[in-house]
Amino acid sequence: MQVAPDRVIRVITGLRPFRPAGFSVRAEKLDDKLVVHNFGHGGAGITLSWGTGLLAVREAAGVETRDCAVIGCGVNGLATARLLQQRGFNPVIYAKEMPPSVTSNVAGGLWEPTTLFDRSNITPQFRAQFTEAARLAFQRYQSLAGDYYGVRWLPLYSLAQQAATVEPPDPENPYSDIETLYPESRVLKKHEHPFNVPFARRRYSMLIEPAIYLNALIRDYQLAGGRIVIREFHSARELAGLSENLIFNSTRLGARTLFEDTGLMPIKGQLVFLLPQPELDYMTVGPNGIYMFPRHDGVLLGGSFERGVDNTDIDPAVTQRILQGNAELFGGMRG
């Protein structure tokens, strides 16, 4: 792993749509229409999209109409639209922007629910939803592994200075419900890994590359007869004017305005991309929150979580911290 400022090819930022109480999948009436919400995934939008999409589609199980609208063309909107098509619905996607201009393109792509909720706000009902959504999504992504969708299995090393950081989550933690999904998960002894940190855990997960994956979903959707209409909505009243009586809301941070969800907030993340290194065949998370994912469009370095910050300005100091942290980690590896 080669980390140096002159290997940087781009730096980007994005805003995670975070709800302290976790994602919202629920139905409500809007005049004579049924609106099914599916938003607020924080940093787990790609990870959970197929699972929460299926939960959202289930909310409309008793609706007779086959014509419906999906608001948003990010990963959750596209997954929901595909699930609807596979169940005989005729969805039309309405979106302000399409990939690569959506938040989903500014994502690491590791299959792992992160920055998803505040543990103190979690209810038993949400925990059950989360567990089901994660298991459904994990199963679906396995069927998509391959070059077409840009999904592949890689070992993931969690690295830390404290033992508790790499241990499996305690039973009170909602993440403990999905720990068994990760194959070959175990804490490693010092001589079993090359990283210059005292504690490490290795497990396998999937890396989903947004640039490849989102384009593939759009192709699938359009080949199945789906349409995308570029349109921006400023209020729920405008949604009420659509011809479709069944609406799926996957608007990410836009739900703050459309449906006055005051609990929804941004978490700003900044990513640094280095020149690709095709020989890299593993991923790292930590220490100190930094991470590395080897993608075809560059080696992605991250580790920025600015809660409540809603600007997308690039911060050179954050870039420097991410580069320095990764340089120290990989510079200290045993050969």
C-alpha positions in Angstrom: 0.0 0.0 0.0 1.7 3.2 -1.2 0.5 6.4 0.5 1.9 9.7 -0.7 0.5 13.2 -1.5 1.7 12.9 -5.1 -0.4 9.8 -5.6 -3.7 11.6 -4.8 -5.9 11.7 -7.9 -9.0 13.3 -6.3 -10.7 14.3 -3.1 -14.4 14.4 -2.7 -17.0 15.0 0.1 -20.6 13.9 0.7 -23.3 14.1 3.3 -24.7 11.0 5.0 -28.4 11.3 5.8 -28.4 10.3 9.4 -31.3 9.8 11.9 -30.4 9.2 15.5 -33.3 6.8 15.7 -32.2 4.9 12.6 -33.7 4.6 9.1 -37.4 5.2 8.5 -39.4 2.6 6.7 -43.1 3.3 7.2 -46.3 4.2 5.2 -48.5 7.3 5.6 -51.5 8.8 3.7 -51.1 11.9 1.6 -54.6 12.9 0.5 -55.7 9.9 -1.6 -52.1 8.6 -2.0 -50.0 6.2 0.0 -46.5 7.3 0.6 -44.0 4.7 1.8 -40.9 6.2 3.3 -37.4 4.6 3.0 -34.7 7.1 4.0 -32.3 8.0 6.8 -29.7 5.3 6.3 -26.7 7.4 7.5 -23.5 5.7 6.2 -25.3 2.4 5.5 -27.3 3.3 2.4 -25.5 1.0 0.0 -25.3 -1.8 2.7 -29.0 -1.9 3.6 -30.6 -0.8 0.3 -32.0 -4.2 -0.8 -33.2 -5.0 2.7 -35.0 -1.7 3.5 -36.2 -1.6 -0.1 -37.9 -5.0 0.4 -39.4 -3.8 3.7 -40.8 -0.7 1.9 -42.3 -2.8 -0.9 -44.0 -5.0 1.7 -45.7 -1.8 3.1 -47.6 -1.6 -0.2 -48.6 -5.3 -0.3 -52.3 -4.6 -0.2 -52.4 -1.9 -2.8 -54.1 -2.9 -6.0 -52.5 -0.3 -8.3 -49.4 -1.4 -10.3 -48.4 2.2 -11.3 -46.1 3.9 -8.7 -43.5 6.6 -8.3 -40.1 6.3 -6.7 -38.6 9.6 -5.5 -34.8 9.6 -5.7 -32.3 7.9 -8.0 -29.7 7.0 -5.4 -28.9 3.5 -4.3 -32.1 3.1 -2.3 -34.4 4.5 -5.0 -32.9 2.2 -7.6 -33.0 -0.9 -5.4 -36.6 -0.2 -4.5 -37.5 0.4 -8.2 -36.0 -2.9 -9.2 -37.7 -4.8 -6.4 -41.0 -3.3 -7.6 -40.4 -4.3 -11.2 -39.7 -7.8 -10.0 -43.1 -7.9 -8.3 -45.1 -6.7 -11.3 -45.2 -3.0 -10.5 -44.6 -0.2 -13.0 -42.4 2.3 -11.2 -41.3 5.7 -12.6 -38.3 7.3 -10.9 -38.5 11.0 -10.3 -35.2 12.6 -9.3 -33.5 15.9 -9.0 -30.2 14.2 -10.1 -28.9 11.0 -11.5 -25.6 9.1 -10.8 -22.8 10.2 -10.7 -24.3 13.3 -9.1 -26.1 11.6 -6.2 -24.9 11.0 -2.6 -24.6 7.3 -3.3 -21.6 7.9 -5.6 -19.8 9.5 -2.6 -19.6 6.3 -0.6 -16.9 3.8 0.3 -19.0 0.8 -0.6 -18.0 -1.6 2.1 -20.8 -3.9 3.1 -21.1 -2.9 6.8 -23.8 -0.9 8.5 -22.0 2.2 9.9 -23.1 5.7 11.2 -26.6 4.3 11.2 -28.1 5.2 14.6 -27.4 6.4 18.1 -27.6 3.4 20.3 -29.5 5.2 23.1 -32.4 5.9 20.6 -32.9 2.4 19.4 -36.3 0.7 20.1 -37.0 -3.1 19.9 -39.1 -2.5 16.8 -36.3 -0.8 15.0 -33.8 -3.4 16.1 -35.9 -6.1 14.5 -36.3 -4.1 11.3 -32.5 -3.5 11.2 -31.7 -7.1 11.7 -34.1 -8.3 9.0 -33.0 -5.6 6.5 -29.3 -6.4 7.0 -29.8 -10.1 6.5 -32.0 -9.6 3.4 -29.4 -7.2 1.9 -26.5 -9.4 2.7 -28.1 -12.3 0.9 -29.0 -10.2 -2.1 -25.5 -8.8 -2.6 -24.1 -12.3 -2.6 -26.1 -13.0 -5.8 -24.7 -9.9 -7.4 -21.0 -10.7 -6.9 -19.0 -10.3 -10.1 -17.7 -7.8 -12.5 -21.0 -6.6 -13.9 -22.2 -5.2 -10.6 -18.8 -4.4 -9.2 -19.3 -6.5 -6.1 -16.5 -8.7 -4.7 -15.5 -10.5 -1.5 -12.4 -9.3 0.3 -10.9 -9.9 3.8 -11.5 -6.9 6.1 -9.1 -6.2 8.9 -10.3 -4.2 11.9 -7.3 -2.7 13.6 -7.1 -1.0 17.0 -5.0 0.0 20.0 -7.5 -1.3 22.4 -8.7 -5.0 22.6 -12.4 -4.0 23.1 -12.5 -2.3 19.7 -11.9 -5.5 17.8 -13.9 -7.8 20.0 -17.4 -8.8 18.7 -20.2 -6.5 19.9 -21.9 -7.2 23.2 -25.4 -8.8 23.1 -27.1 -5.4 24.0 -25.7 -3.9 20.8 -27.9 -4.2 17.7 -24.9 -5.0 15.6 -24.5 -8.3 17.6 -27.6 -9.6 15.7 -25.8 -9.6 12.4 -22.3 -10.6 13.5 -22.7 -14.2 12.4 -23.2 -13.0 8.8 -19.5 -12.3 8.4 -17.6 -15.5 7.3 -14.4 -16.5 9.1 -14.5 -13.8 11.7 -11.9 -14.1 14.4 -9.5 -12.0 16.5 -5.9 -12.5 15.3 -2.8 -13.0 17.4 0.1 -10.6 16.9 2.1 -13.0 14.8 -0.9 -13.7 12.5 -1.0 -10.3 10.8 1.5 -7.8 9.5 0.1 -4.5 10.9 1.9 -2.5 13.6 -1.0 -2.4 16.0 -1.6 -4.6 19.0 -5.1 -5.8 18.1 -6.7 -7.0 14.9 -9.7 -8.9 13.8 -10.2 -10.4 10.3 -13.5 -11.3 8.7 -14.8 -11.3 5.1 -17.2 -8.9 3.6 -18.2 -7.5 0.2 -16.9 -4.3 -1.4 -19.5 -2.6 -3.7 -18.0 -0.1 -6.1 -20.6 2.7 -6.6 -19.5 3.9 -10.1 -20.0 0.3 -11.5 -22.9 -0.7 -9.3 -25.2 2.3 -9.8 -24.7 2.2 -13.6 -25.6 -1.5 -13.6 -28.8 -0.9 -11.6 -29.8 1.9 -14.0 -29.3 -0.4 -17.0 -31.3 -3.2 -15.4 -34.1 -0.8 -14.5 -34.3 0.7 -18.0 -34.0 -2.7 -19.8 -37.1 -3.7 -17.7 -39.0 -0.8 -19.1 -38.4 1.7 -16.3 -38.4 5.5 -16.9 -36.5 8.2 -15.1 -38.0 11.7 -15.0 -35.7 14.6 -13.9 -37.8 16.7 -11.5 -37.2 18.4 -8.2 -39.9 18.6 -5.5 -40.0 21.3 -2.9 -42.9 20.1 -0.7 -45.2 17.2 0.0 -48.0 19.1 -1.8 -46.1 18.8 -5.1 -45.9 15.0 -4.6 -49.6 15.0 -4.1 -49.9 16.3 -7.6 -48.3 13.2 -9.2 -50.6 10.9 -11.2 -49.4 7.8 -9.3 -51.3 7.0 -6.1 -48.5 4.9 -4.7 -45.2 6.8 -3.9 -41.9 5.5 -2.4 -39.9 8.3 -0.8 -36.1 7.7 -1.0 -35.0 11.3 -0.9 -32.2 11.1 1.6 -31.6 14.5 3.2 -34.4 15.9 1.0 -36.9 14.3 3.4 -36.1 17.1 5.9 -38.0 19.6 3.7 -40.5 17.3 2.0 -41.8 15.6 5.1 -40.4 17.9 7.9 -38.3 15.1 9.4 -36.5 17.3 12.0 -34.5 14.3 13.3 -32.7 13.9 10.0 -29.2 15.5 9.9 -26.1 15.4 7.7 -22.8 13.8 8.6 -20.1 15.1 6.4 -17.5 12.6 5.1 -14.4 13.3 3.0 -12.6 10.7 0.9 -9.1 10.7 -0.6 -8.4 8.6 -3.7 -4.9 7.4 -4.6 -3.7 5.9 -7.9 -5.2 2.3 -8.2 -3.1 -0.6 -7.0 -4.7 -3.7 -8.5 -2.5 -6.0 -6.4 -4.2 -4.9 -3.2 -6.6 -7.7 -2.1 -7.8 -6.7 1.4 -9.5 -3.8 3.2 -8.7 -2.1 6.5 -10.8 -0.2 9.1 -9.0 1.7 11.9 -7.2 2.6 14.0 -8.6 6.0 14.8 -11.4 5.7 12.4 -9.4 5.7 9.2 -10.1 3.1 6.5 -8.8 1.8 3.1 -10.7 0.1 0.3 -9.0 -0.9 -2.9 -11.3 -0.1 -5.8 -10.9 0.0 -9.6 -11.3 3.8 -9.6 -8.6 4.3 -7.1 -7.5 3.3 -3.6 -10.1 4.9 -1.3 -8.9 6.4 2.0 -11.4 7.7 4.5 -12.0 8.5 8.1 -14.0 11.7 8.3 -17.3 12.0 10.3 -18.5 15.6 10.9 -21.9 15.4 12.5 -24.3 18.3 11.7 -22.0 19.8 9.1 -24.0 20.4 5.9 -21.4 21.9 3.6 -19.4 19.9 1.0 -16.3 22.0 1.1 -13.0 20.1 0.9 -10.9 20.6 4.0 -7.1 20.3 3.3 -6.5 19.5 7.0 -8.8 16.5 6.9 -7.0 15.3 3.7 -3.7 15.6 5.5 -5.0 13.7 8.5 -6.3 10.9 6.4 -3.1 10.6 4.4 -0.9 10.8 7.5 -2.9 8.2 9.4 -2.8 5.7 6.6 0.9 6.4 5.8 1.7 5.6 9.5 -0.4 2.4 9.4 1.0 1.0 6.2 4.5 2.3 6.7 4.7 0.2 9.9 3.7 -3.1 8.3 6.1 -6.0 8.5 7.4 -7.2 5.1 
